[in-house]
Amino acid sequence: MGRALATAFAAAGHPTTVWNRTPGKGNDLDATTAATAAEAITASPLVVVCVLNYQAVRAVLEPDALKGRTLVNLTGGSPAQAREMAAWAAEHGVDYLDGVLLNGVVGGPEAALLYSGPEDVYRAHRATLSALGEHGTHVGADPGRAAGFNVSLLDLFWTSMFGVVHAFRLAAAEHITPAELAGHAKVMAGLLPGLVDVVAEHVAADHFPGDASTLVSAAAILDDVIDTVRANGLDDGVLSAGRAAVRRAIDAGHGSAGFSRLAVP
């Protein structure tokens, strides 16, 4: 990802200095290659870092070199890690923005980036950061907010992906080939964008109508699926956790509400 970031900055005409923990890895870029991280940091008032994790960020950065500069951290992590990193930066006199690349695309109209941290810091560097994506968005002063968006969306993605692979395992157990299932799976998945809008509307209104389907009916359907999963000797952990959430909601008196009721405590 560091290569893509440096390429985007250089393509936008920004003088760019790079450093990589693997010597020589950035020699072919249209950028100046620094011998040390400190040398790369002191080359510009804006420092962008994207490494494996926040522990690696701390290992790479040198506080003395960073002092008085702005650090933009595009390393993925948790909201708590982002807030801790912001506190560390403040202790060392460093302006800090935490950012995420939502879709892994850098540069151009398809790139989607979120930034959080002081708005004045974001505004001061927005023009430069636009080289990474035309649709960068500042989502709030809380430095953990961009990561909060990211982990929420990754929750959606990975839960969905576990559902995809589990569906193919269950289909195989029922002697259904991947080619037979795939088209129908895409039709089913096509319902999700509309349901995202429905859930958002219900949560915003704090109203969860069960006119289309209730939690009681969802429980009955889930029981059939889980029984089939168990009969085929497959792992039912994710589905059973969901079924337990439905049961708790029904026991709390929400059986006639829609499935979106599970989106609130």
C-alpha positions as CSV (number, residue, x, y, z in Angstrom):
1,M,0.0,0.0,0.0
2,G,2.9,2.4,0.7
3,R,3.9,2.1,-3.0
4,A,0.4,3.1,-4.1
5,L,0.4,6.1,-1.7
6,A,3.8,7.3,-2.8
7,T,2.9,6.9,-6.5
8,A,-0.3,8.9,-6.0
9,F,1.4,11.8,-4.3
10,A,4.2,11.9,-6.9
11,A,1.6,11.7,-9.8
12,A,-0.1,14.7,-8.3
13,G,3.1,16.7,-8.4
14,H,4.0,16.6,-4.7
15,P,7.7,16.2,-3.9
16,T,7.7,12.8,-2.2
17,T,10.3,11.2,0.0
18,V,9.9,7.5,0.9
19,W,11.4,5.0,3.3
20,N,10.7,1.3,3.6
21,R,11.9,-1.2,6.1
22,T,13.2,-3.3,3.2
23,P,16.1,-1.4,1.6
24,G,15.8,-0.7,-2.1
25,K,12.1,-1.5,-2.2
26,G,11.1,2.0,-3.4
27,N,14.0,2.8,-5.6
28,D,11.9,2.6,-8.8
29,L,9.4,5.2,-7.6
30,D,9.3,8.7,-8.8
31,A,10.3,9.8,-5.4
32,T,13.4,10.5,-3.2
33,T,14.5,7.4,-1.3
34,A,15.6,8.2,2.3
35,A,18.2,6.1,4.1
36,T,16.3,6.3,7.4
37,A,12.8,6.9,8.7
38,A,14.0,10.1,10.4
39,E,15.4,11.4,7.1
40,A,12.0,10.7,5.4
41,I,10.1,12.4,8.2
42,T,12.2,15.6,8.2
43,A,11.8,16.0,4.4
44,S,8.3,17.3,4.7
45,P,5.8,19.0,7.0
46,L,3.3,16.2,6.2
47,V,4.2,12.6,7.1
48,V,2.1,9.7,6.0
49,V,2.6,6.2,7.4
50,C,1.0,2.9,6.4
51,V,2.5,-0.3,7.9
52,L,1.3,-3.6,9.3
53,N,-0.2,-2.4,12.6
54,Y,0.1,0.4,15.3
55,Q,2.9,-1.4,17.0
56,A,4.9,-1.2,13.8
57,V,4.0,2.5,13.5
58,R,5.5,3.2,17.0
59,A,8.6,1.2,16.1
60,V,9.2,3.2,12.8
61,L,8.4,6.7,13.9
62,E,10.9,8.9,15.8
63,P,9.2,11.5,18.0
64,D,12.0,14.0,17.8
65,A,11.9,14.1,14.0
66,L,8.1,14.3,14.0
67,K,7.8,17.3,16.4
68,G,6.1,20.2,14.8
69,R,4.9,18.1,11.8
70,T,1.6,16.5,10.9
71,L,1.3,12.8,11.0
72,V,-1.4,11.0,8.9
73,N,-1.7,7.4,9.9
74,L,-3.3,5.1,7.3
75,T,-2.5,1.9,9.2
76,G,-5.6,-0.1,9.9
77,G,-6.5,-0.6,13.6
78,S,-9.1,-0.2,16.3
79,P,-10.7,3.1,17.5
80,A,-8.9,2.6,20.8
81,Q,-5.6,2.3,19.1
82,A,-6.2,5.4,17.1
83,R,-7.1,7.4,20.2
84,E,-4.0,6.1,22.0
85,M,-1.9,7.1,19.0
86,A,-3.4,10.6,18.9
87,A,-2.6,11.0,22.6
88,W,1.0,9.8,21.9
89,A,1.3,12.3,19.1
90,A,0.0,15.2,21.3
91,E,2.5,14.4,24.0
92,H,5.3,14.8,21.4
93,G,4.0,18.0,19.8
94,V,2.7,16.3,16.7
95,D,-0.5,17.1,14.8
96,Y,-2.3,13.8,14.1
97,L,-5.0,12.5,11.7
98,D,-6.1,8.9,11.7
99,G,-7.3,7.6,8.3
100,V,-8.6,4.6,6.6
101,L,-8.7,3.4,3.0
102,L,-12.2,1.9,2.9
103,N,-11.9,-0.1,-0.4
104,G,-8.1,-0.4,-0.8
105,V,-8.1,1.9,-3.8
106,V,-5.6,4.8,-3.9
107,G,-6.0,7.7,-6.3
108,G,-8.8,8.5,-8.7
109,P,-12.6,8.8,-8.3
110,E,-13.1,5.3,-6.9
111,A,-10.9,5.8,-3.9
112,A,-12.8,6.2,-0.6
113,L,-10.8,7.5,2.4
114,L,-12.0,8.7,5.8
115,Y,-10.0,10.9,8.2
116,S,-10.6,11.8,11.8
117,G,-8.9,14.2,14.1
118,P,-8.8,18.1,14.5
119,E,-10.7,19.6,11.6
120,D,-8.2,22.5,11.2
121,V,-5.4,20.0,10.7
122,Y,-7.4,18.2,8.1
123,R,-8.3,21.4,6.3
124,A,-4.6,22.5,6.3
125,H,-3.6,19.3,4.4
126,R,-6.8,18.5,2.5
127,A,-5.5,19.6,-0.9
128,T,-2.4,17.4,-0.6
129,L,-4.4,14.4,0.7
130,S,-6.8,14.7,-2.2
131,A,-4.0,13.1,-4.3
132,L,-4.9,9.8,-2.5
133,G,-8.6,10.1,-3.4
134,E,-11.0,12.8,-4.6
135,H,-13.6,11.7,-2.1
136,G,-11.7,11.9,1.2
137,T,-14.0,12.8,4.0
138,H,-13.4,14.2,7.5
139,V,-15.7,12.4,9.8
140,G,-15.1,14.1,13.1
141,A,-12.6,15.4,15.7
142,D,-12.5,12.2,17.6
143,P,-9.4,10.5,16.3
144,G,-11.0,7.1,16.7
145,R,-14.0,7.8,14.5
146,A,-12.5,6.9,11.1
147,A,-11.4,3.5,12.6
148,G,-14.9,3.2,14.1
149,F,-16.4,3.5,10.6
150,N,-13.9,1.0,9.3
151,V,-14.4,-1.7,11.9
152,S,-18.2,-1.4,11.5
153,L,-17.9,-1.9,7.8
154,L,-15.4,-4.7,8.2
155,D,-17.9,-6.3,10.6
156,L,-20.4,-6.3,7.8
157,F,-17.9,-7.5,5.2
158,W,-16.4,-10.4,7.2
159,T,-19.7,-11.6,8.7
160,S,-21.1,-11.6,5.1
161,M,-18.0,-13.5,3.8
162,F,-18.4,-16.1,6.5
163,G,-22.0,-16.5,5.4
164,V,-20.9,-16.9,1.8
165,V,-18.3,-19.7,2.4
166,H,-20.6,-21.4,4.9
167,A,-23.5,-21.4,2.4
168,F,-21.2,-23.2,-0.1
169,R,-20.2,-25.8,2.5
170,L,-23.8,-26.5,3.4
171,A,-24.8,-26.7,-0.3
172,A,-22.0,-29.2,-0.9
173,A,-23.2,-31.3,2.0
174,E,-26.7,-31.3,0.3
175,H,-25.1,-32.3,-3.0
176,I,-25.5,-28.9,-4.7
177,T,-22.6,-27.8,-6.9
178,P,-21.0,-24.4,-6.7
179,A,-22.1,-23.6,-10.2
180,E,-25.7,-24.5,-9.2
181,L,-25.7,-22.3,-6.1
182,A,-23.7,-19.2,-7.3
183,G,-26.4,-17.6,-9.4
184,H,-29.1,-18.0,-6.7
185,A,-26.6,-16.8,-4.0
186,K,-26.1,-13.5,-6.0
187,V,-29.9,-13.0,-6.2
188,M,-30.1,-13.5,-2.4
189,A,-27.1,-11.2,-1.8
190,G,-28.8,-8.6,-4.0
191,L,-31.5,-8.1,-1.3
192,L,-28.9,-6.7,1.1
193,P,-28.4,-3.1,-0.3
194,G,-32.1,-2.4,0.1
195,L,-32.2,-4.0,3.6
196,V,-29.3,-1.7,4.7
197,D,-31.5,1.3,3.9
198,V,-34.5,-0.3,5.7
199,V,-32.4,-1.0,8.9
200,A,-30.9,2.5,8.8
201,E,-34.4,4.0,8.5
202,H,-35.8,1.9,11.3
203,V,-33.0,2.6,13.7
204,A,-33.1,6.4,13.0
205,A,-36.8,6.4,13.7
206,D,-36.6,4.0,16.7
207,H,-39.5,2.1,15.1
208,F,-39.2,-1.5,14.0
209,P,-42.3,-2.6,12.2
210,G,-42.9,-6.3,11.7
211,D,-45.3,-6.0,8.8
212,A,-43.0,-7.8,6.4
213,S,-41.5,-10.3,8.8
214,T,-41.2,-10.6,12.5
215,L,-38.6,-11.9,14.9
216,V,-40.8,-14.9,15.6
217,S,-40.9,-15.8,12.0
218,A,-37.1,-15.3,11.7
219,A,-36.6,-17.7,14.6
220,A,-38.6,-20.4,12.9
221,I,-36.5,-20.0,9.7
222,L,-33.3,-20.0,11.6
223,D,-34.2,-23.2,13.4
224,D,-34.7,-24.9,10.1
225,V,-31.3,-23.7,8.8
226,I,-29.5,-24.6,12.0
227,D,-31.1,-28.1,12.2
228,T,-29.9,-28.7,8.6
229,V,-26.4,-27.4,9.4
230,R,-26.1,-29.7,12.4
231,A,-27.5,-32.7,10.5
232,N,-24.6,-32.3,8.1
233,G,-22.0,-32.0,10.8
234,L,-21.1,-28.4,10.0
235,D,-20.2,-25.6,12.4
236,D,-23.3,-23.7,13.5
237,G,-21.5,-21.2,15.8
238,V,-22.3,-18.0,13.8
239,L,-25.9,-19.0,13.2
240,S,-26.5,-20.1,16.7
241,A,-25.1,-16.8,18.1
242,G,-27.6,-15.0,15.8
243,R,-30.4,-17.3,16.9
244,A,-29.6,-16.6,20.6
245,A,-29.9,-12.9,19.9
246,V,-33.3,-13.4,18.3
247,R,-34.4,-15.4,21.3
248,R,-33.3,-12.7,23.8
249,A,-35.2,-10.1,21.8
250,I,-38.3,-12.3,21.8
251,D,-38.0,-13.0,25.5
252,A,-37.8,-9.2,26.1
253,G,-41.2,-8.8,24.4
254,H,-40.1,-7.9,20.8
255,G,-41.3,-11.0,19.0
256,S,-43.7,-9.0,16.8
257,A,-41.0,-6.5,15.8
258,G,-39.0,-6.7,12.6
259,F,-35.5,-8.1,12.3
260,S,-34.1,-4.6,12.4
261,R,-34.9,-4.5,16.2
262,L,-31.7,-6.4,16.7
263,A,-29.7,-3.3,15.6
264,V,-30.4,-1.6,19.0
265,P,-29.8,-2.7,22.6
